[in-house]
Amino acid sequence: FPVKNADEITFEWFLPYCENYKASPLGYLSSVIGHEGPNTLTSSLYKDNLCNTLIAGSLNKSNTFMTFLVVISLTKKGLEKYKEIILRTLKYIKNIQGKKINENYFNDIKKVKQFKFDYKNKLTPVNATKTYVSKLMNYKPEDVLTADNLIKEYNEPLIRKYLDLLTLDN
């Protein structure tokens, strides 16, 4: 496989493990920070030709901690202005922290995730087994199929807790 030479900025936060996976606070934050609509970080960076892609998401490899990532793939201009991109990203997160959690947006995310789950491609038996067996460590057996794919409950204090942890100190 060829080695990809990519210019990226990665923000990574180590966060406490969230046992309430049905509320998926990091799923909400991934959607808010990675959103490409008007007046978002992504649209601002695209407009100024500073990034190719912006991906926000979480990783849960154990039941002791989680990581939240924002990965920005830079254009040549973006590489030159990397400090500006870092500042914009941190200011955008600070701006979100100063606002109310949007329940309507949460419900929209929930509907989109349900739609994607309902029309998801089927896995081969071998891939399904590998995927779902590993999830038994973190989820109840009845939730293994849906836990990573669906958001089931709105929990504003929990979302706020994780949003407020996205700081330079962390």
Secondary structure, 3 states (H helix, E strand, C coil): CCCCCCCEEEEEEEEECCCCCCCCHHHHHHHHHHCCCCCCHHHHHHHCCCEEEEEEEEECCCCCEEEEEEEEEECHHHHHCHHHHHHHHHHHHHHHHCCCCCHHHHHHHHHHHHHHHHCCCCCCHHHHHHHHHHHCCCCCHHHCCCCCCCCCCCCHHHHHHHHHCCCCCC
